[in-house]
Amino acid sequence: MIVLKLLLYFAVLIGVLVLAYYTTKLIAGTAGPRQSSANIQVLEKVTLGKESYLLIARVQERIVLLGVTPGGIQKLEELDEYIESSQKAPEDFGRVLAKQIQKNFGSKSGRNKNRGDRE
């Protein structure tokens, strides 16, 4: 009898976890603003502060520099052309963390070599 109760509780727990996973995927897929449409495309975004940033956007055939703050959106300048930067975009935190973990903890011999330890 106790074993059946434990199996039931375990099945309910697994069900809740699966439901939470799919709910999170569903919400993540529908949340957030879209970055482009047929006539509007965000080319670049630079954060200036907690809730303010600059956008370079292509609206139909025009390229505009926009300032976005909690108080509103302002057109700062209309640009003649947009030259995509050749600089590589910074890596996201997850990738940098994964590289560092792999570098530091990837292999036992690599870890000992990095620390100067002897086997």
N, C-alpha and C positions, 0 to 999 in steps of 0.2 A: 504494500500500500504506500509506504513512504517513497519507494523508488518511482512509482507512478506519479506521485505529487511532484517529485523533483524533475522528472521528465516533462511534465506539464509546465512547470515554472520555467524550465530551460527553453521549451518551445515558445512560450509567450515572450520571453526575453529576446530570443532570436527574431521573432515576428516584429517586435517593437523596433529593434535595431534596423531590420530591413526596411520597415516603413519609414523610419527616420531618414535613412539613406536616400530613398527614392523621393521623399518629400523635399529634402535639401537639394537634390539634383533638379527637381521641377522648379523650385523657387529660384535657384541660381540661373536657370535658363530663361526665365521670364523677367527677372529683376534687372534694374539698371537701364540707363538711357542707351539708345542705339547711337553708334558712332557715325553711321553714314546712311544715306538713302539715295534715291535716284538723282536728286538735285542738290543735296547737301552732303559734304564729306569733310570730316575733321582730319586735317593733314598733320597737325602737331598740337601738343598740349604741354604746357609748362606750369607747374604749380608754383605760386608765389608765396602763399601762406596757407593757413588752415583751411580757409574756404574761398580762396581767390586764385585765379589762374589766367593765363593768356592762351588763346586759341588761334591757330591759323586754320581757316576753313575755306573750302571752295564751295561757293553758292552759285549754282549754275556755271557760268563761265568766269565769274569774278572771284578773286582771292582777297579775303579780308582778315585783318587782325582784330580780334575781339578781346575785350577785358571782361572777365566774369567775376562778380562778387556777390555776396548775399543780397546786396541792394539792387542788383540787376545786371544786365549785359549791355556793354557799350561798344560801338564800332569805333575802334581807335584809328584805323588806317585802311585804305584800300591799296593793296599791293599790285604792282605792275606784273610781277612774275613770282613764282615760287621755285626756289632751287632746293631740292632735297639735300640735306646734310649728308656728307660722306662719313661723319662720325658714327661709330657704332653706338646704338642705344645701350644704356646701362643694363646689366643683367638684373633680373628680379632676385629678391632675397632668397627664395627657395633654392634656386640654382646655385647661388654663391654658397649657401649653407651646405648643400649636398656635396659640392666640390671640396669644401673644407673638411667635412666629415670623412669623405673618401681619402683625402690626402693625409689626414691625421690618424685615422683609425682603419684605413683600408687593409693594411697587412701588418702582421706582427713584426716582421723584419724591418719594414719601413718606419714603424713607430719607434723601435729601438734605435734605429740609425738617426732619426730626427732628434731624439733626446740625448744622444751621445752615450747611451747605456751599452754595456757589453753583455753578451749572453754567457 
